[in-house]
């Protein structure tokens, strides 16, 4: 597998919780400069893969390459300079202001006693500006809405000045408007700043709408990877989720949309018999 470019590749990756093997022999690539969404049913290993890539979880076997380098051989600070990871529902210490939380993003770049340099302060202001949080700098994070809080965490990741941001379900618990707000911000960052973004998403239509590349996983293995059109098909969704999905295409963008879906009854005759009894 080719490891060149500022991307992530995994080779023969086995990931286990205790004795249970969740992901087996995974070969995966997160392409540089694109937005990638990882989709799949609950418990299939999506978040587990993201944690292993982000070095939160240690794989049982196999390798993760970050920008062509074996991630095991990089120091924590070196990894933090190249990659930011936002876990599901991150929490900030109580009483912390937006500006203070975003400033934590500069930690990997600091030396000695960690005093913020003029350059650090400039980058923090830039991250606040890009995420439209300048007016909230002195507000406590606890007082913000879910969508605003998610933007603060993204601003902290931006302050790290990494080329790669990993996000585990960044739209969870957000209403429809805030989901769009967060995904439009990530889309904008990718297009304007060239950030490589990889995220786990539950909403298939949002994944198809905002992604350049999609990876469908089931039981810790990749079923299909490619463009949204290649992955958002009735057959792939049948294989990944055991659903019978009706796919249509948006006028203009040509993006696939899952219009409706039904459960696939694998044993319909037995079900009918049970109802009859």
GUBA-460311 format. One record per residue: y, z, x of N, C-alpha, C in turn; residue in three letters; residue number from 1. Coordinates in steps of 0.02 Angstrom, whole numbers. Layout:
<rs>
Y|Z|X|Y|Z|X|Y|Z|X|ALA|NUM
...
</rs>
This chain:
<rs>
-60|0|43|0|0|0|62|0|44|UNK|1
111|-38|26|173|-44|64|219|17|52|UNK|2
241|49|106|282|109|99|355|97|117|UNK|3
374|34|128|442|21|151|492|30|95|UNK|4
556|35|114|609|43|64|616|116|44|UNK|5
673|131|12|687|199|-8|655|212|-76|UNK|6
589|221|-76|552|230|-138|500|284|-128|UNK|7
460|296|-179|405|343|-174|340|307|-187|UNK|8
290|319|-146|224|294|-161|174|352|-154|UNK|9
123|351|-195|69|400|-187|5|362|-171|UNK|10
-38|394|-132|-100|362|-111|-158|410|-123|UNK|11
-203|389|-166|-265|426|-177|-253|499|-194|UNK|12
-204|511|-237|-180|579|-251|-224|615|-301|UNK|13
-250|673|-281|-286|718|-325|-243|780|-335|UNK|14
-232|799|-398|-192|860|-412|-231|904|-460|UNK|15
-238|967|-442|-278|1013|-483|-239|1077|-498|UNK|16
-251|1105|-558|-228|1173|-574|-291|1216|-573|UNK|17
-293|1265|-527|-354|1305|-517|-411|1257|-501|UNK|18
-462|1257|-542|-519|1212|-529|-514|1147|-568|UNK|19
-469|1144|-617|-465|1086|-661|-427|1029|-627|UNK|20
-461|973|-617|-429|914|-587|-390|877|-642|UNK|21
-324|875|-635|-281|845|-686|-268|771|-670|UNK|22
-258|757|-606|-244|688|-584|-293|670|-529|UNK|23
-324|612|-535|-375|593|-486|-361|524|-455|UNK|24
-360|522|-389|-355|459|-350|-297|415|-374|UNK|25
-238|445|-381|-181|409|-408|-144|369|-354|UNK|26
-140|304|-364|-98|260|-323|-40|237|-367|UNK|27
21|258|-349|78|244|-392|139|229|-349|UNK|28
182|187|-375|245|172|-340|304|181|-387|UNK|29
354|217|-363|419|222|-398|466|175|-361|UNK|30
484|118|-390|523|68|-353|594|90|-339|UNK|31
619|70|-281|686|87|-259|739|53|-302|UNK|32
792|90|-319|850|61|-352|841|47|-426|UNK|33
786|71|-455|773|58|-526|765|123|-565|UNK|34
767|117|-631|751|174|-675|679|166|-697|UNK|35
639|218|-682|568|217|-700|555|274|-749|UNK|36
519|257|-803|498|309|-850|422|315|-848|UNK|37
398|377|-847|326|391|-850|311|415|-921|UNK|38
266|380|-954|249|398|-1023|174|414|-1028|UNK|39
156|448|-1082|86|465|-1094|80|525|-1139|UNK|40
21|538|-1166|12|594|-1213|20|661|-1178|UNK|41
29|714|-1218|34|782|-1191|-29|798|-1150|UNK|42
-17|831|-1093|-74|852|-1053|-106|798|-1011|UNK|43
-74|739|-1007|-105|683|-971|-90|685|-896|UNK|44
-43|728|-876|-27|734|-804|40|707|-784|UNK|45
83|689|-832|149|660|-816|191|709|-774|UNK|46
201|769|-801|242|818|-766|209|841|-702|UNK|47
143|844|-702|105|863|-643|118|815|-585|UNK|48
118|751|-600|132|699|-550|202|708|-522|UNK|49
250|719|-567|320|728|-546|327|788|-500|UNK|50
292|842|-516|296|903|-475|265|892|-406|UNK|51
211|853|-404|180|839|-339|225|795|-296|UNK|52
257|745|-328|303|701|-292|362|743|-266|UNK|53
386|790|-307|443|832|-288|425|891|-244|UNK|54
363|895|-224|336|947|-180|340|1017|-210|UNK|55
340|1020|-277|336|1085|-312|262|1105|-315|UNK|56
218|1056|-323|146|1066|-324|115|1034|-263|UNK|57
67|1069|-233|32|1041|-175|-30|1003|-198|UNK|58
-35|938|-182|-94|900|-203|-157|927|-170|UNK|59
-213|920|-205|-277|940|-176|-298|890|-122|UNK|60
-278|827|-133|-298|774|-87|-247|717|-94|UNK|61
-244|674|-44|-202|615|-48|-133|626|-17|UNK|62
-92|573|-19|-28|574|15|29|552|-31|UNK|63
88|580|-18|150|557|-50|197|534|5|UNK|64
222|473|-2|269|446|47|338|442|15|UNK|65
387|470|51|457|468|29|495|426|80|UNK|66
522|370|58|557|323|103|513|304|162|UNK|67
449|296|148|402|274|201|375|330|244|UNK|68
398|392|234|375|448|275|330|494|235|UNK|69
278|520|268|233|569|238|274|631|221|UNK|70
278|647|156|322|701|134|302|769|162|UNK|71
239|776|182|215|840|210|248|855|277|UNK|72
269|801|311|296|809|379|372|820|379|UNK|73
402|818|320|475|828|315|490|901|298|UNK|74
544|927|325|565|995|308|593|996|237|UNK|75
596|1055|208|622|1062|140|694|1035|135|UNK|76
733|1049|187|803|1024|188|805|948|192|UNK|77
761|919|232|759|846|237|741|814|170|UNK|78
692|844|135|672|819|70|731|824|21|UNK|79
766|882|23|821|894|-23|880|847|-10|UNK|80
884|820|51|937|771|65|920|702|38|UNK|81
856|690|26|834|624|3|819|623|-71|UNK|82
800|682|-100|775|682|-168|797|746|-205|UNK|83
821|737|-266|838|793|-310|788|794|-368|UNK|84
765|852|-387|718|857|-443|744|907|-495|UNK|85
745|885|-558|765|929|-612|704|944|-655|UNK|86
682|1007|-655|624|1025|-695|640|1027|-770|UNK|87
590|1036|-811|601|1044|-883|642|1107|-894|UNK|88
690|1104|-939|732|1161|-960|749|1208|-902|UNK|89
786|1184|-852|807|1229|-798|855|1282|-823|UNK|90
854|1340|-792|900|1395|-813|943|1417|-754|UNK|91
1006|1430|-769|1053|1453|-718|1060|1529|-724|UNK|92
1074|1563|-668|1088|1635|-671|1146|1649|-718|UNK|93
1141|1702|-755|1192|1720|-805|1261|1728|-773|UNK|94
1312|1702|-806|1381|1712|-782|1404|1659|-733|UNK|95
1360|1614|-713|1378|1563|-664|1422|1510|-697|UNK|96
1474|1489|-663|1517|1436|-690|1488|1367|-674|UNK|97
1514|1317|-708|1493|1248|-697|1505|1229|-624|UNK|98
1564|1244|-599|1581|1227|-529|1535|1260|-479|UNK|99
1518|1324|-492|1474|1361|-447|1404|1331|-445|UNK|100
1379|1313|-504|1312|1284|-507|1310|1216|-472|UNK|101
1360|1174|-484|1362|1108|-453|1367|1116|-376|UNK|102
1402|1168|-354|1410|1180|-282|1343|1194|-247|UNK|103
1295|1220|-284|1228|1231|-255|1197|1166|-229|UNK|104
1218|1111|-258|1192|1046|-235|1210|1030|-163|UNK|105
1260|1064|-136|1280|1051|-67|1240|1092|-17|UNK|106
1198|1137|-41|1161|1183|3|1120|1147|58|UNK|107
1084|1092|41|1044|1060|94|1086|1033|152|UNK|108
1151|1023|140|1194|992|191|1233|1045|231|UNK|109
1227|1109|211|1268|1161|243|1234|1189|305|UNK|110
1277|1214|350|1252|1245|411|1280|1316|415|UNK|111
1247|1356|457|1273|1424|469|1277|1465|406|UNK|112
1337|1491|392|1346|1536|335|1358|1500|269|UNK|113
1355|1435|271|1357|1397|209|1424|1394|174|UNK|114
1479|1397|214|1546|1391|184|1557|1318|164|UNK|115
1586|1308|106|1599|1239|83|1653|1207|126|UNK|116
1639|1147|150|1688|1110|190|1732|1070|142|UNK|117
1789|1044|166|1830|1000|124|1789|941|96|UNK|118
1742|915|137|1700|859|115|1655|882|57|UNK|119
1626|942|64|1583|970|10|1623|974|-55|UNK|120
1684|1001|-50|1726|1010|-109|1743|943|-142|UNK|121
1754|893|-100|1770|826|-125|1710|797|-164|UNK|122
1651|807|-136|1589|781|-168|1576|818|-234|UNK|123
1589|883|-235|1580|923|-296|1627|897|-351|UNK|124
1690|884|-332|1738|859|-381|1717|790|-406|UNK|125
1690|748|-360|1666|682|-380|1608|688|-430|UNK|126
1561|734|-416|1503|744|-461|1525|768|-529|UNK|127
1575|813|-531|1602|837|-595|1637|781|-632|UNK|128
1672|739|-595|1709|684|-626|1662|632|-657|UNK|129
1611|612|-619|1564|561|-641|1526|584|-704|UNK|130
1512|649|-708|1475|676|-766|1522|701|-821|UNK|131
1587|686|-813|1639|705|-862|1640|781|-875|UNK|132
1638|819|-820|1637|892|-826|1696|926|-792|UNK|133
1744|886|-769|1801|914|-733|1835|970|-773|UNK|134
1844|959|-838|1878|1008|-880|1836|1071|-892|UNK|135
1772|1068|-874|1727|1124|-886|1712|1164|-823|UNK|136
1745|1146|-768|1728|1175|-702|1726|1251|-703|UNK|137
1772|1283|-738|1775|1357|-737|1741|1390|-797|UNK|138
1710|1349|-839|1673|1376|-896|1605|1401|-872|UNK|139
1581|1454|-905|1513|1478|-889|1462|1431|-919|UNK|140
1410|1418|-880|1358|1370|-902|1326|1393|-968|UNK|141
1319|1459|-975|1288|1487|-1036|1325|1467|-1101|UNK|142
1389|1452|-1095|1430|1440|-1155|1427|1366|-1177|UNK|143
1393|1324|-1139|1393|1252|-1153|1337|1232|-1201|UNK|144
1345|1174|-1232|1292|1146|-1275|1235|1121|-1230|UNK|145
1178|1106|-1262|1120|1082|-1224|1135|1018|-1185|UNK|146
1169|972|-1217|1187|909|-1183|1234|919|-1125|UNK|147
1282|963|-1134|1330|978|-1080|1294|1012|-1021|UNK|148
1249|1059|-1038|1211|1094|-985|1170|1044|-944|UNK|149
1139|998|-979|1098|948|-944|1141|906|-897|UNK|150
1203|892|-919|1249|855|-875|1267|895|-813|UNK|151
1273|961|-821|1289|1004|-763|1233|1000|-711|UNK|152
1171|1002|-735|1114|998|-688|1112|930|-654|UNK|153
1129|878|-691|1131|811|-661|1188|808|-609|UNK|154
1244|841|-625|1300|843|-577|1279|879|-513|UNK|155
1240|933|-520|1215|969|-461|1171|923|-419|UNK|156
1128|885|-453|1085|837|-418|1127|785|-382|UNK|157
1180|762|-415|1225|712|-383|1260|741|-322|UNK|158
1278|805|-326|1312|837|-270|1267|841|-208|UNK|159
1201|836|-220|1154|834|-163|1161|769|-124|UNK|160
1192|719|-157|1201|653|-125|1134|622|-105|UNK|161
1086|626|-151|1021|595|-138|1020|526|-171|UNK|162
976|484|-144|968|417|-174|916|418|-230|UNK|163
882|474|-237|826|477|-284|831|540|-326|UNK|164
829|532|-393|830|590|-438|768|587|-483|UNK|165
731|642|-484|673|649|-527|690|696|-584|UNK|166
675|678|-646|691|720|-704|630|727|-749|UNK|167
614|789|-765|556|803|-808|581|815|-879|UNK|168
573|765|-921|593|769|-992|666|792|-1000|UNK|169
713|752|-974|784|773|-976|814|775|-1046|UNK|170
780|746|-1096|808|745|-1164|775|795|-1211|UNK|171
728|835|-1185|694|884|-1228|744|934|-1258|UNK|172
735|950|-1321|777|998|-1358|848|973|-1371|UNK|173
862|910|-1355|929|883|-1368|928|842|-1433|UNK|174
984|844|-1470|987|803|-1530|998|730|-1509|UNK|175
998|685|-1558|998|613|-1544|1059|592|-1503|UNK|176
1117|618|-1521|1179|598|-1485|1177|621|-1413|UNK|177
1154|684|-1402|1152|711|-1334|1098|677|-1292|UNK|178
1043|656|-1324|992|618|-1288|1022|553|-1260|UNK|179
1059|518|-1303|1091|456|-1281|1142|469|-1227|UNK|180
1180|523|-1235|1232|540|-1186|1202|548|-1116|UNK|181
1147|585|-1112|1114|598|-1048|1085|534|-1019|UNK|182
1051|495|-1060|1019|433|-1036|1070|380|-1017|UNK|183
1126|377|-1054|1179|330|-1036|1211|349|-969|UNK|184
1217|415|-957|1243|439|-893|1196|418|-836|UNK|185
1131|428|-846|1083|410|-794|1083|334|-782|UNK|186
1088|296|-836|1090|223|-831|1152|201|-791|UNK|187
1208|233|-806|1271|218|-772|1266|235|-697|UNK|188
1235|292|-682|1227|313|-612|1184|263|-574|UNK|189
1132|239|-607|1089|190|-576|1126|125|-562|UNK|190
1163|101|-612|1197|37|-605|1257|41|-558|UNK|191
1294|96|-561|1356|100|-520|1343|127|-450|UNK|192
1300|180|-446|1290|213|-381|1225|191|-346|UNK|193
1183|154|-383|1120|131|-353|1067|185|-347|UNK|194
1075|240|-384|1025|294|-381|958|270|-408|UNK|195
905|287|-373|837|276|-399|821|335|-445|UNK|196
802|321|-506|790|374|-555|719|368|-582|UNK|197
682|423|-580|615|425|-610|613|484|-658|UNK|198
590|472|-719|589|526|-768|528|522|-813|UNK|199
508|581|-836|457|586|-887|494|587|-954|UNK|200
474|542|-999|505|540|-1066|452|539|-1120|UNK|201
466|574|-1175|421|574|-1232|437|517|-1280|UNK|202
501|502|-1287|523|452|-1336|512|382|-1308|UNK|203
463|346|-1336|445|280|-1310|503|230|-1315|UNK|204
539|233|-1371|593|184|-1380|651|196|-1332|UNK|205
666|259|-1318|718|273|-1268|694|252|-1199|UNK|206
631|264|-1184|603|243|-1119|609|167|-1111|UNK|207
590|130|-1164|593|57|-1160|665|32|-1156|UNK|208
710|67|-1189|780|45|-1191|816|54|-1124|UNK|209
800|108|-1089|839|124|-1029|802|111|-963|UNK|210
739|91|-965|700|85|-903|694|13|-880|UNK|211
694|6|-813|677|-58|-782|602|-63|-773|UNK|212
570|-6|-767|500|-3|-749|468|55|-787|UNK|213
408|46|-810|374|99|-847|303|109|-820|UNK|214
280|171|-823|212|187|-801|179|226|-858|UNK|215
125|199|-885|88|233|-939|27|268|-908|UNK|216
21|333|-922|-33|374|-894|-75|403|-950|UNK|217
-139|407|-939|-183|445|-983|-237|478|-940|UNK|218
-249|542|-954|-300|580|-917|-292|574|-842|UNK|219
-229|576|-819|-216|576|-747|-223|510|-712|UNK|220
-233|456|-750|-240|390|-719|-190|341|-750|UNK|221
-169|292|-711|-122|242|-736|-160|190|-778|UNK|222
-136|181|-839|-164|129|-882|-129|63|-870|UNK|223
-63|67|-864|-23|5|-855|44|23|-823|UNK|224
67|-20|-780|136|-12|-753|169|-80|-751|UNK|225
234|-81|-757|271|-144|-756|336|-137|-795|UNK|226
363|-193|-818|424|-192|-857|410|-162|-926|UNK|227
464|-147|-962|456|-119|-1030|415|-166|-1074|UNK|228
427|-231|-1068|390|-280|-1108|315|-280|-1092|UNK|229
300|-268|-1028|230|-268|-1007|193|-204|-1028|UNK|230
230|-149|-1031|198|-84|-1045|201|-66|-1119|UNK|231
256|-83|-1153|263|-66|-1224|229|-120|-1267|UNK|232
163|-122|-1264|125|-168|-1305|78|-128|-1350|UNK|233
56|-159|-1403|10|-125|-1449|-53|-102|-1412|UNK|234
-79|-145|-1367|-141|-129|-1331|-132|-69|-1284|UNK|235
-77|-69|-1246|-65|-13|-1199|-55|52|-1237|UNK|236
-17|50|-1292|-6|111|-1331|-70|135|-1365|UNK|237
-113|87|-1382|-179|105|-1409|-220|142|-1355|UNK|238
-219|114|-1295|-257|144|-1240|-229|211|-1218|UNK|239
-162|217|-1219|-130|278|-1194|-129|334|-1246|UNK|240
-113|317|-1308|-100|368|-1358|-149|369|-1417|UNK|241
-195|321|-1417|-242|313|-1474|-203|303|-1539|UNK|242
-153|259|-1536|-115|242|-1596|-116|166|-1605|UNK|243
-109|146|-1668|-102|75|-1685|-28|63|-1697|UNK|244
6|35|-1647|79|29|-1649|101|-41|-1667|UNK|245
155|-44|-1706|186|-109|-1722|248|-116|-1677|UNK|246
247|-166|-1634|301|-177|-1586|344|-237|-1609|UNK|247
410|-226|-1610|457|-281|-1623|505|-285|-1563|UNK|248
546|-337|-1561|592|-345|-1505|664|-348|-1529|UNK|249
708|-310|-1495|778|-309|-1514|810|-378|-1503|UNK|250
851|-397|-1550|889|-459|-1541|940|-447|-1485|UNK|251
951|-496|-1445|999|-488|-1391|966|-464|-1327|UNK|252
947|-400|-1326|919|-372|-1265|846|-392|-1254|UNK|253
811|-406|-1310|740|-424|-1305|696|-365|-1288|UNK|254
724|-304|-1290|686|-244|-1273|635|-228|-1328|UNK|255
575|-207|-1309|525|-189|-1360|543|-124|-1395|UNK|256
527|-121|-1459|538|-61|-1499|474|-47|-1538|UNK|257
453|16|-1537|396|36|-1578|422|51|-1648|UNK|258
408|6|-1695|436|11|-1762|401|66|-1803|UNK|259
335|66|-1800|296|116|-1835|227|118|-1803|UNK|260
189|170|-1818|122|174|-1789|77|218|-1834|UNK|261
13|206|-1827|-37|246|-1864|-88|273|-1814|UNK|262
-118|328|-1833|-174|354|-1793|-233|307|-1798|UNK|263
-268|299|-1743|-330|260|-1745|-387|306|-1765|UNK|264
-418|293|-1822|-474|333|-1845|-537|307|-1812|UNK|265
-560|341|-1761|-618|317|-1724|-682|322|-1764|UNK|266
-683|368|-1812|-744|376|-1852|-724|377|-1926|UNK|267
-699|320|-1951|-673|317|-2019|-727|330|-2070|UNK|268
-788|304|-2058|-842|312|-2107|-860|386|-2115|UNK|269
-862|423|-2058|-878|494|-2062|-824|532|-2099|UNK|270
-761|510|-2090|-705|542|-2125|-710|531|-2200|UNK|271
-727|469|-2221|-735|454|-2291|-791|496|-2322|UNK|272
-846|503|-2286|-902|543|-2309|-883|616|-2318|UNK|273
-843|641|-2270|-821|711|-2274|-777|722|-2334|UNK|274
-733|673|-2349|-688|678|-2406|-728|674|-2471|UNK|275
-779|630|-2472|-820|621|-2532|-859|685|-2549|UNK|276
-882|719|-2496|-919|781|-2506|-872|835|-2533|UNK|277
</rs>
